[in-house]
Structures are given as C-alpha cells and as structure tokens.
Amino acid sequence: MLNAEQHAREVTIVGAGIVGLCAAYHLNRVGLQVRIIEPAGAGAECSSGNAGSLSSGSVAPLAMPGVLKQASGMFLDPTGPLYIPASYLLHVAPWMARFVAASRPSRVAEIAHALHSLIGNAVQEHKSLAATAGCQDLISDTGQLHLYSSQQALEKDSAGWALKKQYGLNPIKIGRTDIQQLEPSIAPQYQLGYYLPDQPWVKDPYLYSLRITEYLEKNGVTFVKDQVQRFERKKAGWLVKGEQRDYETASIVLAAGAWSAKLLSSLGLKVPLETQRGYHLRYPQAAELIQRVVVLADRKVFMTPMQNGLRAAGTVEFGGLQRLPSSARARLLGHHAKTALPGLDIDNPIEWMGHRPCLPDSLPVIGELPRFPGLWCAFGHGHLGLTGAAGTGRLLAQAMTGCEHAKATLSPFSASRF
C-alpha cells in the first residue's frame, strides 16, 4: 500500500507507443513512479511502421494555404496520395472543414511556431535519449533526400520549404549529378531536389521502442498488459478501468494514439481525432539499394533502408479504426518505389497498415485537460510521432512537476482549442 506522498507521485501512462515511452523516460528521470498500460506490447502499433525519419524541420502543417484546391481532386481517387472512401465522406466532413480552416496563412504561421517549439531540438533530444538508453546505434546520420521530377513539381512545395527554412532548416538544393553521386540507383526521371544532411533517421523504429522499453524496465518503470476501458475520477486522483483489473493513480498520461478519443468520450469529452491510415511495404533483400531516407516528394512516398529491408511508406487514407486494410492501396507504394528504383523487385512484399492519430490543425494534444486535474494528454502527433515524441516527453515531465515555462509552451497544444 502506497502512502499519500508516494501516491501523489504515481503516474499511469496509457499507451506504449514511442510517445508514451518517451513520456515514461522523462517522467522516470524526474523521480515519478511510472506505470505503462498497453494491450499490444511496446511499440507494436503505429510506432513500428513509420518511415523512421527524424525531421526536426518539419514545421509546415499538412493544411497549407490552397490545400483545398490542390487536394480536392484526389480525395475520391483510390490511387491518389490522399484518399477518402465515398462511404466515409459524411463522417469525415466536419474534420475536413476544420482542416481547411487551419490552412489560413495566419493560422499556418501559428502552427509552424508551435511545431518548432516541440520538434526544433528533436535530433539532439533523440540522440541524448538513445545514448542513455543504449540504442544510439539505431540512429543513422546519412541524412535525407527529397526528390522531384521537375522544377514545376518542386515549386508546388515552395511555401512549405520556405517555412522550414524560416525555422532554421538548411536544405541543400541538388541536381541530377548530385543525386547520382548520393544515390546511384535512383532513376533519371528524378532531376532535382533537396539534400538534408542534418536530418537523421532510425534504422528500425520497432527495435528502437524495444530498446527504450528495456531501459525503462531496468530503471523501475512497470509495464502492464491490459486494455483500458475508461477513466473515473476519485477524491484523490483517478481510477483507470481495465479489462483485467482497475488501477488507482494520482495522474494519467493519455498516449493511446488513434484510440485516445474513445477513452476521452467516457468523460463526455469530444476531440476531432481521425486516423489517417498509413501503409508500408517491406522488401527484405533490397535495403542496399539506397543509403538514406529518400522521399519521392511528388508522390509523398518515403523509402528507408531499414535493418530488416527496404521500407516504402506513405499515403493518407481515411476510413476509421474498423475498416480492413486495402492490399491494393498498399501495393501502390511498390509501383511508386519502382519508378524511382528500377532495380527493385516489387513482387511479394511484406505489407503493413497502421493508424496515424491526426488532428485537423497538424498539432497534437499535449497537456493537462481543463476541468480534469491530473489527466494529461499526449496524442495526435500525426506524421510526426517519432520526431515529436522526445520533446513531448520532456515538456510533459516539466509541466507535470510545476514548470510554468513548459506549461506556457504547451498552451498551443491544449485540447481547449477545439
């Protein structure tokens, strides 16, 4: 039985994806007693299937000015990079309205500033965490390459690149000769792009999560396999109701990714969280074709030479948590990868689909919920879950131990903005 002082320092994290793990890392380091509840195993969901990029300069939100004009033609195209099945249109319409509203220039500027406060030091923070946890060997410093087939294609992304440069990213513009020197296997149709030498990547995101988990276990963090059903307020703290049992705790950190909104609904709270279903294909024998993350920017496809094979990742597909994966949509990634890597054998890939938790303004929900003291959120990182995890954990730990500066930094991420 914990005494009152010990109970006050007890934190239960719901979700052991990379965000939950980084929160546990930082909370443990400030002396709190941390328990993580996760039904599927650490890093087993969306955190295992991302492209591995650590993109500290990715401050441009998905909804940039003019996004409706650019994207409306592809919404119903099942082969396009952003697809909404017709049967899901009515359900996602309110989210899309917020998404378009977030593309106002003034709002984009606010979002970029907030994202920079979260991810601007992501590279240094991940390297520091990895060194402490003993997994620095999983971070590669060969950089990232963003490729375009023409100057016209590059200019479509010019506003996003300008915003990234404004916040300190230093992309090096390259031509065909440079591309050949960096990545000889890339097809000649890719004529130009940007090289980002200071943006590293993780060689195996799932193994990265497992290594952090091992470190946390050795340092007193408790892992429990259970499915959380709901939260109930108590006189002193919270009760986390699981399928297996109940857990008393002083504070909760909700880091359940795309499943977070369902848990908040038990308290009568609504957050416009959608799952942007992402796919990847893995080719176990093809990792040697490239040496770094290569982004086919005109097709929104990331190719990464992971330790267990070449991974081609990308696409945005709406459809909720219950719809079955689309093998046909996953296989599109192979055809895109083949255009850039003619030597790639795209037969018999290993397919994966995961649920990116996305808010319409590209900002996650981080911080204590108004009217619910002790209930903290850390979800909705969208395409920046890996990148934003370390900063999220640090700011949460600081805010939860009384740092007013951290609380102010987290104010743009408050659920109250909805």
Protein Blocks (a to p, Z undefined) as FASTA:
>chain_A
ZZfklmmmpccdehjbfklmmmmmmmmmnopacddddfkbghklmmmmmnoiacfklmbc
fbdghklmmmmmmmmmmkbmbdcdfklmmmmmmmmmmmmmmmpfklmmmmmmmmmmmmmm
mmmmmmmmmmmnopmmmpccebpadddfbfklmmmmmmmmmmmmmnopacddddfklmmm
mmmmbcfklmbdcddfklccdfblklmmmmmmmmmmmnopacdddddfbdcddfbocadd
dfkbccddfbdcdfehjmlmmmmmmnopacddddddddddddfklmmmpcbdcddfknop
acdddfkbccdeedjdeebjmbccdfklmmmmmmmmmmmmmmbcfehiacddddddddfk
lpacedjdehiahiacdehkljmmmmmmmmmmmmmmmmmnopaklmmmmmmmpmklZZ
